[in-house]
Amino acid sequence: MAARTLSRLTRLALAPALAIGVTVGLASAPASAAVWNSCDQWGNTSLNGYTLYNNIWGSGAGSQCIWANSGTNWGVWADHPNTGGIKSYPDAKKVINKSITSLSSLTSSYNVTVPSSGAYNTSYDIWDTDYDYEIMLWVNKTGAVGPLGTSQGTVTLGGHTWTVYKGSNGANEVFSFIRTSNSTSGTVNILPILKWIKDTKGWFGNETIGDVQFGYEITSSSGGLNFQTNNPTVSSS
């Protein structure tokens, strides 16, 4: 099953060292004029209030390079083998640090250019500050990938219709919202989704939302594929 098996903190501690090429792939993405790029396993930087991560955390990974013109204009070239299991989650993170009841709004826009082959999903990964709960919003998926847990039915929230899955990876609870059709651009009203989990389902209480991450869970991208993020935003009040 192509789903996370460790919390972010756990997998950072346990992921094996990988031999990542320093220059492989940079010519395949618009990185030559980028203000930052990295092919390091844990390469990261902060730009315009967002933190970008190359984040090659899964076993059996190949090469991957990330580039950024800003915190909201960035992309990835990845060449991961056609084997099972998530290899990486390159992403941009915005810190929120507000409880659900203290938020009056939490929204995000997205616009991506993604390949038609490979196995991956384009997703938000939302965490509470204690990393007890992981809320994933998949806006598109390609290839043999699927969420953790069991289906809880379909719901329309935040401007989209999702199939909801609930599960646990042993380290944290995972709630996955899989958009019923693929989308490469749009706006998500995240707060009603959090309130639905809290108030309608009672799956958690008044959690403090720590991070809103947006990126690509890549299982395979053999031969090298490009993923480009075109000026998404995360806003809260």
Biotite code that builds the C-alpha atoms (Angstrom):
import biotite.structure as struc

atoms = struc.array([
    struc.Atom([0.000, 0.000, 0.000], chain_id="A", res_id=1, res_name="MET", atom_name="CA", element="C"),
    struc.Atom([1.415, 3.376, -1.001], chain_id="A", res_id=2, res_name="ALA", atom_name="CA", element="C"),
    struc.Atom([0.797, 5.164, 2.252], chain_id="A", res_id=3, res_name="ALA", atom_name="CA", element="C"),
    struc.Atom([2.935, 6.605, 5.008], chain_id="A", res_id=4, res_name="ARG", atom_name="CA", element="C"),
    struc.Atom([4.103, 4.074, 7.554], chain_id="A", res_id=5, res_name="THR", atom_name="CA", element="C"),
    struc.Atom([5.900, 6.419, 9.949], chain_id="A", res_id=6, res_name="LEU", atom_name="CA", element="C"),
    struc.Atom([5.220, 9.837, 11.377], chain_id="A", res_id=7, res_name="SER", atom_name="CA", element="C"),
    struc.Atom([7.410, 12.613, 10.021], chain_id="A", res_id=8, res_name="ARG", atom_name="CA", element="C"),
    struc.Atom([9.508, 12.756, 13.196], chain_id="A", res_id=9, res_name="LEU", atom_name="CA", element="C"),
    struc.Atom([9.957, 8.983, 13.346], chain_id="A", res_id=10, res_name="THR", atom_name="CA", element="C"),
    struc.Atom([10.933, 8.585, 9.733], chain_id="A", res_id=11, res_name="ARG", atom_name="CA", element="C"),
    struc.Atom([13.471, 11.396, 9.986], chain_id="A", res_id=12, res_name="LEU", atom_name="CA", element="C"),
    struc.Atom([15.147, 9.439, 12.748], chain_id="A", res_id=13, res_name="ALA", atom_name="CA", element="C"),
    struc.Atom([14.990, 6.038, 11.070], chain_id="A", res_id=14, res_name="LEU", atom_name="CA", element="C"),
    struc.Atom([15.386, 6.674, 7.343], chain_id="A", res_id=15, res_name="ALA", atom_name="CA", element="C"),
    struc.Atom([18.596, 5.184, 5.959], chain_id="A", res_id=16, res_name="PRO", atom_name="CA", element="C"),
    struc.Atom([21.342, 7.286, 4.439], chain_id="A", res_id=17, res_name="ALA", atom_name="CA", element="C"),
    struc.Atom([20.924, 7.513, 0.684], chain_id="A", res_id=18, res_name="LEU", atom_name="CA", element="C"),
    struc.Atom([23.457, 8.141, -2.046], chain_id="A", res_id=19, res_name="ALA", atom_name="CA", element="C"),
    struc.Atom([21.930, 11.154, -3.761], chain_id="A", res_id=20, res_name="ILE", atom_name="CA", element="C"),
    struc.Atom([23.584, 12.602, -6.869], chain_id="A", res_id=21, res_name="GLY", atom_name="CA", element="C"),
    struc.Atom([24.565, 16.234, -6.494], chain_id="A", res_id=22, res_name="VAL", atom_name="CA", element="C"),
    struc.Atom([23.955, 17.332, -10.052], chain_id="A", res_id=23, res_name="THR", atom_name="CA", element="C"),
    struc.Atom([21.676, 14.666, -11.540], chain_id="A", res_id=24, res_name="VAL", atom_name="CA", element="C"),
    struc.Atom([18.423, 16.117, -12.801], chain_id="A", res_id=25, res_name="GLY", atom_name="CA", element="C"),
    struc.Atom([19.058, 19.829, -12.417], chain_id="A", res_id=26, res_name="LEU", atom_name="CA", element="C"),
    struc.Atom([19.217, 20.228, -16.184], chain_id="A", res_id=27, res_name="ALA", atom_name="CA", element="C"),
    struc.Atom([15.798, 18.581, -16.430], chain_id="A", res_id=28, res_name="SER", atom_name="CA", element="C"),
    struc.Atom([14.026, 21.285, -14.433], chain_id="A", res_id=29, res_name="ALA", atom_name="CA", element="C"),
    struc.Atom([14.102, 25.116, -14.588], chain_id="A", res_id=30, res_name="PRO", atom_name="CA", element="C"),
    struc.Atom([16.737, 25.203, -11.871], chain_id="A", res_id=31, res_name="ALA", atom_name="CA", element="C"),
    struc.Atom([19.611, 27.014, -13.572], chain_id="A", res_id=32, res_name="SER", atom_name="CA", element="C"),
    struc.Atom([18.146, 30.422, -12.729], chain_id="A", res_id=33, res_name="ALA", atom_name="CA", element="C"),
    struc.Atom([16.549, 29.379, -9.438], chain_id="A", res_id=34, res_name="ALA", atom_name="CA", element="C"),
    struc.Atom([17.505, 31.193, -6.267], chain_id="A", res_id=35, res_name="VAL", atom_name="CA", element="C"),
    struc.Atom([18.011, 27.841, -4.502], chain_id="A", res_id=36, res_name="TRP", atom_name="CA", element="C"),
    struc.Atom([18.398, 24.200, -5.414], chain_id="A", res_id=37, res_name="ASN", atom_name="CA", element="C"),
    struc.Atom([19.525, 21.058, -3.662], chain_id="A", res_id=38, res_name="SER", atom_name="CA", element="C"),
    struc.Atom([19.949, 17.356, -4.380], chain_id="A", res_id=39, res_name="CYS", atom_name="CA", element="C"),
    struc.Atom([20.686, 16.528, -0.732], chain_id="A", res_id=40, res_name="ASP", atom_name="CA", element="C"),
    struc.Atom([18.471, 13.959, 0.957], chain_id="A", res_id=41, res_name="GLN", atom_name="CA", element="C"),
    struc.Atom([17.315, 16.443, 3.619], chain_id="A", res_id=42, res_name="TRP", atom_name="CA", element="C"),
    struc.Atom([18.046, 19.664, 1.656], chain_id="A", res_id=43, res_name="GLY", atom_name="CA", element="C"),
    struc.Atom([15.926, 22.557, 2.933], chain_id="A", res_id=44, res_name="ASN", atom_name="CA", element="C"),
    struc.Atom([15.671, 26.322, 2.948], chain_id="A", res_id=45, res_name="THR", atom_name="CA", element="C"),
    struc.Atom([13.266, 29.074, 4.030], chain_id="A", res_id=46, res_name="SER", atom_name="CA", element="C"),
    struc.Atom([11.879, 31.571, 1.503], chain_id="A", res_id=47, res_name="LEU", atom_name="CA", element="C"),
    struc.Atom([9.047, 34.095, 1.866], chain_id="A", res_id=48, res_name="ASN", atom_name="CA", element="C"),
    struc.Atom([7.598, 32.511, 4.994], chain_id="A", res_id=49, res_name="GLY", atom_name="CA", element="C"),
    struc.Atom([7.686, 28.932, 3.650], chain_id="A", res_id=50, res_name="TYR", atom_name="CA", element="C"),
    struc.Atom([10.197, 26.171, 4.360], chain_id="A", res_id=51, res_name="THR", atom_name="CA", element="C"),
    struc.Atom([11.068, 23.912, 1.435], chain_id="A", res_id=52, res_name="LEU", atom_name="CA", element="C"),
    struc.Atom([12.268, 20.325, 1.901], chain_id="A", res_id=53, res_name="TYR", atom_name="CA", element="C"),
    struc.Atom([13.705, 17.822, -0.558], chain_id="A", res_id=54, res_name="ASN", atom_name="CA", element="C"),
    struc.Atom([12.705, 15.131, 1.980], chain_id="A", res_id=55, res_name="ASN", atom_name="CA", element="C"),
    struc.Atom([13.821, 11.813, 0.473], chain_id="A", res_id=56, res_name="ILE", atom_name="CA", element="C"),
    struc.Atom([12.713, 9.637, 3.355], chain_id="A", res_id=57, res_name="TRP", atom_name="CA", element="C"),
    struc.Atom([11.679, 6.227, 1.973], chain_id="A", res_id=58, res_name="GLY", atom_name="CA", element="C"),
    struc.Atom([13.818, 3.150, 1.420], chain_id="A", res_id=59, res_name="SER", atom_name="CA", element="C"),
    struc.Atom([14.964, 2.211, -2.063], chain_id="A", res_id=60, res_name="GLY", atom_name="CA", element="C"),
    struc.Atom([14.924, 5.787, -3.333], chain_id="A", res_id=61, res_name="ALA", atom_name="CA", element="C"),
    struc.Atom([16.806, 7.019, -6.378], chain_id="A", res_id=62, res_name="GLY", atom_name="CA", element="C"),
    struc.Atom([17.894, 10.573, -7.177], chain_id="A", res_id=63, res_name="SER", atom_name="CA", element="C"),
    struc.Atom([15.888, 13.721, -6.563], chain_id="A", res_id=64, res_name="GLN", atom_name="CA", element="C"),
    struc.Atom([16.622, 17.451, -6.799], chain_id="A", res_id=65, res_name="CYS", atom_name="CA", element="C"),
    struc.Atom([14.524, 20.401, -5.687], chain_id="A", res_id=66, res_name="ILE", atom_name="CA", element="C"),
    struc.Atom([14.694, 24.012, -6.929], chain_id="A", res_id=67, res_name="TRP", atom_name="CA", element="C"),
    struc.Atom([12.891, 27.190, -5.909], chain_id="A", res_id=68, res_name="ALA", atom_name="CA", element="C"),
    struc.Atom([12.457, 30.703, -7.211], chain_id="A", res_id=69, res_name="ASN", atom_name="CA", element="C"),
    struc.Atom([10.450, 31.592, -4.092], chain_id="A", res_id=70, res_name="SER", atom_name="CA", element="C"),
    struc.Atom([8.605, 29.849, -1.296], chain_id="A", res_id=71, res_name="GLY", atom_name="CA", element="C"),
    struc.Atom([5.618, 29.399, -3.599], chain_id="A", res_id=72, res_name="THR", atom_name="CA", element="C"),
    struc.Atom([7.294, 28.769, -6.951], chain_id="A", res_id=73, res_name="ASN", atom_name="CA", element="C"),
    struc.Atom([9.336, 25.610, -6.869], chain_id="A", res_id=74, res_name="TRP", atom_name="CA", element="C"),
    struc.Atom([9.708, 22.206, -8.411], chain_id="A", res_id=75, res_name="GLY", atom_name="CA", element="C"),
    struc.Atom([11.296, 18.781, -8.230], chain_id="A", res_id=76, res_name="VAL", atom_name="CA", element="C"),
    struc.Atom([13.026, 16.416, -10.625], chain_id="A", res_id=77, res_name="TRP", atom_name="CA", element="C"),
    struc.Atom([12.853, 12.849, -9.347], chain_id="A", res_id=78, res_name="ALA", atom_name="CA", element="C"),
    struc.Atom([14.113, 9.516, -10.675], chain_id="A", res_id=79, res_name="ASP", atom_name="CA", element="C"),
    struc.Atom([12.849, 6.818, -8.316], chain_id="A", res_id=80, res_name="HIS", atom_name="CA", element="C"),
    struc.Atom([12.598, 3.142, -9.336], chain_id="A", res_id=81, res_name="PRO", atom_name="CA", element="C"),
    struc.Atom([9.351, 1.360, -10.164], chain_id="A", res_id=82, res_name="ASN", atom_name="CA", element="C"),
    struc.Atom([9.092, -0.345, -6.794], chain_id="A", res_id=83, res_name="THR", atom_name="CA", element="C"),
    struc.Atom([6.483, -0.089, -4.055], chain_id="A", res_id=84, res_name="GLY", atom_name="CA", element="C"),
    struc.Atom([6.580, 2.266, -1.113], chain_id="A", res_id=85, res_name="GLY", atom_name="CA", element="C"),
    struc.Atom([6.790, 6.038, -0.894], chain_id="A", res_id=86, res_name="ILE", atom_name="CA", element="C"),
    struc.Atom([10.276, 7.310, -1.648], chain_id="A", res_id=87, res_name="LYS", atom_name="CA", element="C"),
    struc.Atom([9.914, 11.006, -0.881], chain_id="A", res_id=88, res_name="SER", atom_name="CA", element="C"),
    struc.Atom([7.652, 13.913, -0.023], chain_id="A", res_id=89, res_name="TYR", atom_name="CA", element="C"),
    struc.Atom([9.235, 17.102, -1.377], chain_id="A", res_id=90, res_name="PRO", atom_name="CA", element="C"),
    struc.Atom([7.135, 19.908, 0.038], chain_id="A", res_id=91, res_name="ASP", atom_name="CA", element="C"),
    struc.Atom([6.733, 23.488, 1.155], chain_id="A", res_id=92, res_name="ALA", atom_name="CA", element="C"),
    struc.Atom([5.615, 24.085, 4.740], chain_id="A", res_id=93, res_name="LYS", atom_name="CA", element="C"),
    struc.Atom([3.736, 27.006, 6.283], chain_id="A", res_id=94, res_name="LYS", atom_name="CA", element="C"),
    struc.Atom([3.626, 27.180, 10.093], chain_id="A", res_id=95, res_name="VAL", atom_name="CA", element="C"),
    struc.Atom([0.189, 28.009, 11.548], chain_id="A", res_id=96, res_name="ILE", atom_name="CA", element="C"),
    struc.Atom([0.380, 27.293, 15.327], chain_id="A", res_id=97, res_name="ASN", atom_name="CA", element="C"),
    struc.Atom([-3.266, 28.099, 16.070], chain_id="A", res_id=98, res_name="LYS", atom_name="CA", element="C"),
    struc.Atom([-5.968, 25.958, 17.649], chain_id="A", res_id=99, res_name="SER", atom_name="CA", element="C"),
    struc.Atom([-8.935, 24.994, 15.503], chain_id="A", res_id=100, res_name="ILE", atom_name="CA", element="C"),
    struc.Atom([-11.377, 27.106, 17.525], chain_id="A", res_id=101, res_name="THR", atom_name="CA", element="C"),
    struc.Atom([-9.100, 30.156, 17.391], chain_id="A", res_id=102, res_name="SER", atom_name="CA", element="C"),
    struc.Atom([-8.930, 30.033, 13.585], chain_id="A", res_id=103, res_name="LEU", atom_name="CA", element="C"),
    struc.Atom([-11.470, 32.109, 11.676], chain_id="A", res_id=104, res_name="SER", atom_name="CA", element="C"),
    struc.Atom([-10.100, 30.947, 8.322], chain_id="A", res_id=105, res_name="SER", atom_name="CA", element="C"),
    struc.Atom([-7.523, 28.558, 6.892], chain_id="A", res_id=106, res_name="LEU", atom_name="CA", element="C"),
    struc.Atom([-7.394, 28.360, 3.112], chain_id="A", res_id=107, res_name="THR", atom_name="CA", element="C"),
    struc.Atom([-4.958, 27.430, 0.393], chain_id="A", res_id=108, res_name="SER", atom_name="CA", element="C"),
    struc.Atom([-4.745, 27.738, -3.366], chain_id="A", res_id=109, res_name="SER", atom_name="CA", element="C"),
    struc.Atom([-2.774, 25.303, -5.504], chain_id="A", res_id=110, res_name="TYR", atom_name="CA", element="C"),
    struc.Atom([-1.612, 25.131, -9.114], chain_id="A", res_id=111, res_name="ASN", atom_name="CA", element="C"),
    struc.Atom([0.672, 22.338, -10.245], chain_id="A", res_id=112, res_name="VAL", atom_name="CA", element="C"),
    struc.Atom([2.161, 20.869, -13.392], chain_id="A", res_id=113, res_name="THR", atom_name="CA", element="C"),
    struc.Atom([2.538, 17.115, -12.898], chain_id="A", res_id=114, res_name="VAL", atom_name="CA", element="C"),
    struc.Atom([3.528, 14.158, -15.109], chain_id="A", res_id=115, res_name="PRO", atom_name="CA", element="C"),
    struc.Atom([1.059, 11.743, -16.670], chain_id="A", res_id=116, res_name="SER", atom_name="CA", element="C"),
    struc.Atom([3.201, 8.717, -15.737], chain_id="A", res_id=117, res_name="SER", atom_name="CA", element="C"),
    struc.Atom([4.825, 7.398, -12.583], chain_id="A", res_id=118, res_name="GLY", atom_name="CA", element="C"),
    struc.Atom([3.135, 6.724, -9.243], chain_id="A", res_id=119, res_name="ALA", atom_name="CA", element="C"),
    struc.Atom([2.533, 9.660, -6.908], chain_id="A", res_id=120, res_name="TYR", atom_name="CA", element="C"),
    struc.Atom([-0.035, 11.916, -5.304], chain_id="A", res_id=121, res_name="ASN", atom_name="CA", element="C"),
    struc.Atom([-0.171, 15.684, -4.973], chain_id="A", res_id=122, res_name="THR", atom_name="CA", element="C"),
    struc.Atom([-1.248, 16.380, -1.429], chain_id="A", res_id=123, res_name="SER", atom_name="CA", element="C"),
    struc.Atom([-1.533, 18.613, 1.578], chain_id="A", res_id=124, res_name="TYR", atom_name="CA", element="C"),
    struc.Atom([-0.129, 17.158, 4.787], chain_id="A", res_id=125, res_name="ASP", atom_name="CA", element="C"),
    struc.Atom([-1.521, 18.895, 7.866], chain_id="A", res_id=126, res_name="ILE", atom_name="CA", element="C"),
    struc.Atom([-0.203, 18.192, 11.355], chain_id="A", res_id=127, res_name="TRP", atom_name="CA", element="C"),
    struc.Atom([-1.060, 19.119, 14.905], chain_id="A", res_id=128, res_name="ASP", atom_name="CA", element="C"),
    struc.Atom([1.805, 20.492, 16.979], chain_id="A", res_id=129, res_name="THR", atom_name="CA", element="C"),
    struc.Atom([2.328, 17.173, 18.804], chain_id="A", res_id=130, res_name="ASP", atom_name="CA", element="C"),
    struc.Atom([2.296, 15.141, 15.565], chain_id="A", res_id=131, res_name="TYR", atom_name="CA", element="C"),
    struc.Atom([-0.465, 12.909, 16.945], chain_id="A", res_id=132, res_name="ASP", atom_name="CA", element="C"),
    struc.Atom([-2.727, 13.501, 13.957], chain_id="A", res_id=133, res_name="TYR", atom_name="CA", element="C"),
    struc.Atom([-2.014, 13.695, 10.239], chain_id="A", res_id=134, res_name="GLU", atom_name="CA", element="C"),
    struc.Atom([-4.639, 15.055, 7.845], chain_id="A", res_id=135, res_name="ILE", atom_name="CA", element="C"),
    struc.Atom([-3.885, 14.440, 4.180], chain_id="A", res_id=136, res_name="MET", atom_name="CA", element="C"),
    struc.Atom([-5.774, 16.074, 1.306], chain_id="A", res_id=137, res_name="LEU", atom_name="CA", element="C"),
    struc.Atom([-5.003, 14.436, -2.038], chain_id="A", res_id=138, res_name="TRP", atom_name="CA", element="C"),
    struc.Atom([-5.941, 16.733, -4.914], chain_id="A", res_id=139, res_name="VAL", atom_name="CA", element="C"),
    struc.Atom([-4.651, 14.361, -7.600], chain_id="A", res_id=140, res_name="ASN", atom_name="CA", element="C"),
    struc.Atom([-3.052, 10.938, -7.913], chain_id="A", res_id=141, res_name="LYS", atom_name="CA", element="C"),
    struc.Atom([-1.487, 8.844, -10.651], chain_id="A", res_id=142, res_name="THR", atom_name="CA", element="C"),
    struc.Atom([-0.418, 5.201, -10.740], chain_id="A", res_id=143, res_name="GLY", atom_name="CA", element="C"),
    struc.Atom([-0.506, 2.536, -8.053], chain_id="A", res_id=144, res_name="ALA", atom_name="CA", element="C"),
    struc.Atom([-0.953, 4.661, -4.941], chain_id="A", res_id=145, res_name="VAL", atom_name="CA", element="C"),
    struc.Atom([-3.577, 4.533, -2.215], chain_id="A", res_id=146, res_name="GLY", atom_name="CA", element="C"),
    struc.Atom([-4.291, 5.909, 1.271], chain_id="A", res_id=147, res_name="PRO", atom_name="CA", element="C"),
    struc.Atom([-3.801, 4.263, 4.638], chain_id="A", res_id=148, res_name="LEU", atom_name="CA", element="C"),
    struc.Atom([-6.812, 2.912, 6.510], chain_id="A", res_id=149, res_name="GLY", atom_name="CA", element="C"),
    struc.Atom([-10.415, 2.080, 5.648], chain_id="A", res_id=150, res_name="THR", atom_name="CA", element="C"),
    struc.Atom([-13.002, 4.080, 3.747], chain_id="A", res_id=151, res_name="SER", atom_name="CA", element="C"),
    struc.Atom([-15.392, 6.207, 5.779], chain_id="A", res_id=152, res_name="GLN", atom_name="CA", element="C"),
    struc.Atom([-17.538, 7.245, 2.842], chain_id="A", res_id=153, res_name="GLY", atom_name="CA", element="C"),
    struc.Atom([-17.719, 10.367, 0.722], chain_id="A", res_id=154, res_name="THR", atom_name="CA", element="C"),
    struc.Atom([-18.160, 13.958, 1.888], chain_id="A", res_id=155, res_name="VAL", atom_name="CA", element="C"),
    struc.Atom([-18.222, 17.389, 0.244], chain_id="A", res_id=156, res_name="THR", atom_name="CA", element="C"),
    struc.Atom([-16.193, 19.891, 2.258], chain_id="A", res_id=157, res_name="LEU", atom_name="CA", element="C"),
    struc.Atom([-13.972, 22.878, 1.607], chain_id="A", res_id=158, res_name="GLY", atom_name="CA", element="C"),
    struc.Atom([-15.096, 23.227, -2.004], chain_id="A", res_id=159, res_name="GLY", atom_name="CA", element="C"),
    struc.Atom([-14.320, 19.625, -3.048], chain_id="A", res_id=160, res_name="HIS", atom_name="CA", element="C"),
    struc.Atom([-15.798, 16.129, -2.830], chain_id="A", res_id=161, res_name="THR", atom_name="CA", element="C"),
    struc.Atom([-13.579, 13.587, -1.098], chain_id="A", res_id=162, res_name="TRP", atom_name="CA", element="C"),
    struc.Atom([-13.523, 9.913, -0.209], chain_id="A", res_id=163, res_name="THR", atom_name="CA", element="C"),
    struc.Atom([-12.349, 9.769, 3.412], chain_id="A", res_id=164, res_name="VAL", atom_name="CA", element="C"),
    struc.Atom([-10.052, 7.120, 4.895], chain_id="A", res_id=165, res_name="TYR", atom_name="CA", element="C"),
    struc.Atom([-9.225, 6.648, 8.565], chain_id="A", res_id=166, res_name="LYS", atom_name="CA", element="C"),
    struc.Atom([-6.260, 4.662, 9.848], chain_id="A", res_id=167, res_name="GLY", atom_name="CA", element="C"),
    struc.Atom([-3.181, 4.559, 12.027], chain_id="A", res_id=168, res_name="SER", atom_name="CA", element="C"),
    struc.Atom([0.455, 3.924, 11.198], chain_id="A", res_id=169, res_name="ASN", atom_name="CA", element="C"),
    struc.Atom([1.315, 3.021, 14.785], chain_id="A", res_id=170, res_name="GLY", atom_name="CA", element="C"),
    struc.Atom([2.806, 6.421, 15.538], chain_id="A", res_id=171, res_name="ALA", atom_name="CA", element="C"),
    struc.Atom([-0.134, 8.714, 14.725], chain_id="A", res_id=172, res_name="ASN", atom_name="CA", element="C"),
    struc.Atom([-3.711, 8.719, 13.459], chain_id="A", res_id=173, res_name="GLU", atom_name="CA", element="C"),
    struc.Atom([-4.081, 9.411, 9.732], chain_id="A", res_id=174, res_name="VAL", atom_name="CA", element="C"),
    struc.Atom([-7.163, 10.927, 8.092], chain_id="A", res_id=175, res_name="PHE", atom_name="CA", element="C"),
    struc.Atom([-6.908, 10.960, 4.299], chain_id="A", res_id=176, res_name="SER", atom_name="CA", element="C"),
    struc.Atom([-9.255, 12.898, 2.030], chain_id="A", res_id=177, res_name="PHE", atom_name="CA", element="C"),
    struc.Atom([-8.922, 11.711, -1.569], chain_id="A", res_id=178, res_name="ILE", atom_name="CA", element="C"),
    struc.Atom([-10.487, 14.025, -4.148], chain_id="A", res_id=179, res_name="ARG", atom_name="CA", element="C"),
    struc.Atom([-12.972, 12.018, -6.209], chain_id="A", res_id=180, res_name="THR", atom_name="CA", element="C"),
    struc.Atom([-11.495, 13.422, -9.449], chain_id="A", res_id=181, res_name="SER", atom_name="CA", element="C"),
    struc.Atom([-8.035, 14.732, -10.215], chain_id="A", res_id=182, res_name="ASN", atom_name="CA", element="C"),
    struc.Atom([-7.404, 18.480, -10.068], chain_id="A", res_id=183, res_name="SER", atom_name="CA", element="C"),
    struc.Atom([-4.275, 20.489, -10.859], chain_id="A", res_id=184, res_name="THR", atom_name="CA", element="C"),
    struc.Atom([-5.506, 23.897, -9.679], chain_id="A", res_id=185, res_name="SER", atom_name="CA", element="C"),
    struc.Atom([-8.042, 25.236, -7.235], chain_id="A", res_id=186, res_name="GLY", atom_name="CA", element="C"),
    struc.Atom([-8.678, 26.528, -3.732], chain_id="A", res_id=187, res_name="THR", atom_name="CA", element="C"),
    struc.Atom([-9.251, 24.449, -0.615], chain_id="A", res_id=188, res_name="VAL", atom_name="CA", element="C"),
    struc.Atom([-11.058, 25.788, 2.427], chain_id="A", res_id=189, res_name="ASN", atom_name="CA", element="C"),
    struc.Atom([-9.219, 23.709, 5.017], chain_id="A", res_id=190, res_name="ILE", atom_name="CA", element="C"),
    struc.Atom([-10.936, 24.888, 8.206], chain_id="A", res_id=191, res_name="LEU", atom_name="CA", element="C"),
    struc.Atom([-14.333, 23.208, 7.532], chain_id="A", res_id=192, res_name="PRO", atom_name="CA", element="C"),
    struc.Atom([-12.467, 19.925, 7.021], chain_id="A", res_id=193, res_name="ILE", atom_name="CA", element="C"),
    struc.Atom([-10.774, 20.254, 10.410], chain_id="A", res_id=194, res_name="LEU", atom_name="CA", element="C"),
    struc.Atom([-14.077, 21.199, 12.068], chain_id="A", res_id=195, res_name="LYS", atom_name="CA", element="C"),
    struc.Atom([-15.807, 18.210, 10.450], chain_id="A", res_id=196, res_name="TRP", atom_name="CA", element="C"),
    struc.Atom([-13.168, 15.867, 11.904], chain_id="A", res_id=197, res_name="ILE", atom_name="CA", element="C"),
    struc.Atom([-13.446, 17.552, 15.314], chain_id="A", res_id=198, res_name="LYS", atom_name="CA", element="C"),
    struc.Atom([-17.152, 18.325, 15.663], chain_id="A", res_id=199, res_name="ASP", atom_name="CA", element="C"),
    struc.Atom([-19.001, 15.948, 13.347], chain_id="A", res_id=200, res_name="THR", atom_name="CA", element="C"),
    struc.Atom([-16.831, 12.827, 13.698], chain_id="A", res_id=201, res_name="LYS", atom_name="CA", element="C"),
    struc.Atom([-15.184, 13.462, 17.087], chain_id="A", res_id=202, res_name="GLY", atom_name="CA", element="C"),
    struc.Atom([-11.897, 11.971, 15.912], chain_id="A", res_id=203, res_name="TRP", atom_name="CA", element="C"),
    struc.Atom([-9.885, 14.617, 17.748], chain_id="A", res_id=204, res_name="PHE", atom_name="CA", element="C"),
    struc.Atom([-10.466, 17.601, 20.022], chain_id="A", res_id=205, res_name="GLY", atom_name="CA", element="C"),
    struc.Atom([-9.459, 21.236, 19.755], chain_id="A", res_id=206, res_name="ASN", atom_name="CA", element="C"),
    struc.Atom([-6.018, 20.502, 18.351], chain_id="A", res_id=207, res_name="GLU", atom_name="CA", element="C"),
    struc.Atom([-3.437, 23.187, 17.653], chain_id="A", res_id=208, res_name="THR", atom_name="CA", element="C"),
    struc.Atom([-2.584, 23.050, 13.964], chain_id="A", res_id=209, res_name="ILE", atom_name="CA", element="C"),
    struc.Atom([1.167, 23.276, 13.577], chain_id="A", res_id=210, res_name="GLY", atom_name="CA", element="C"),
    struc.Atom([2.099, 22.807, 9.904], chain_id="A", res_id=211, res_name="ASP", atom_name="CA", element="C"),
    struc.Atom([0.342, 22.941, 6.578], chain_id="A", res_id=212, res_name="VAL", atom_name="CA", element="C"),
    struc.Atom([2.581, 21.229, 4.027], chain_id="A", res_id=213, res_name="GLN", atom_name="CA", element="C"),
    struc.Atom([1.993, 20.903, 0.292], chain_id="A", res_id=214, res_name="PHE", atom_name="CA", element="C"),
    struc.Atom([3.951, 18.632, -2.014], chain_id="A", res_id=215, res_name="GLY", atom_name="CA", element="C"),
    struc.Atom([4.255, 15.331, -3.820], chain_id="A", res_id=216, res_name="TYR", atom_name="CA", element="C"),
    struc.Atom([4.341, 11.833, -2.315], chain_id="A", res_id=217, res_name="GLU", atom_name="CA", element="C"),
    struc.Atom([6.397, 10.026, -4.931], chain_id="A", res_id=218, res_name="ILE", atom_name="CA", element="C"),
    struc.Atom([6.429, 6.243, -5.129], chain_id="A", res_id=219, res_name="THR", atom_name="CA", element="C"),
    struc.Atom([8.025, 5.841, -8.560], chain_id="A", res_id=220, res_name="SER", atom_name="CA", element="C"),
    struc.Atom([9.282, 8.151, -11.322], chain_id="A", res_id=221, res_name="SER", atom_name="CA", element="C"),
    struc.Atom([11.652, 5.951, -13.302], chain_id="A", res_id=222, res_name="SER", atom_name="CA", element="C"),
    struc.Atom([13.688, 7.761, -15.948], chain_id="A", res_id=223, res_name="GLY", atom_name="CA", element="C"),
    struc.Atom([13.178, 11.130, -14.274], chain_id="A", res_id=224, res_name="GLY", atom_name="CA", element="C"),
    struc.Atom([9.967, 13.151, -13.987], chain_id="A", res_id=225, res_name="LEU", atom_name="CA", element="C"),
    struc.Atom([9.311, 16.821, -13.286], chain_id="A", res_id=226, res_name="ASN", atom_name="CA", element="C"),
    struc.Atom([6.831, 18.213, -10.764], chain_id="A", res_id=227, res_name="PHE", atom_name="CA", element="C"),
    struc.Atom([6.260, 21.967, -10.694], chain_id="A", res_id=228, res_name="GLN", atom_name="CA", element="C"),
    struc.Atom([4.420, 24.057, -8.099], chain_id="A", res_id=229, res_name="THR", atom_name="CA", element="C"),
    struc.Atom([3.076, 27.305, -9.519], chain_id="A", res_id=230, res_name="ASN", atom_name="CA", element="C"),
    struc.Atom([2.493, 29.948, -6.861], chain_id="A", res_id=231, res_name="ASN", atom_name="CA", element="C"),
    struc.Atom([0.278, 28.210, -4.282], chain_id="A", res_id=232, res_name="PRO", atom_name="CA", element="C"),
    struc.Atom([-0.593, 30.054, -1.072], chain_id="A", res_id=233, res_name="THR", atom_name="CA", element="C"),
    struc.Atom([-1.561, 29.146, 2.483], chain_id="A", res_id=234, res_name="VAL", atom_name="CA", element="C"),
    struc.Atom([-3.446, 31.822, 4.449], chain_id="A", res_id=235, res_name="SER", atom_name="CA", element="C"),
    struc.Atom([-4.840, 31.824, 7.977], chain_id="A", res_id=236, res_name="SER", atom_name="CA", element="C"),
    struc.Atom([-6.458, 34.225, 10.378], chain_id="A", res_id=237, res_name="SER", atom_name="CA", element="C"),
])
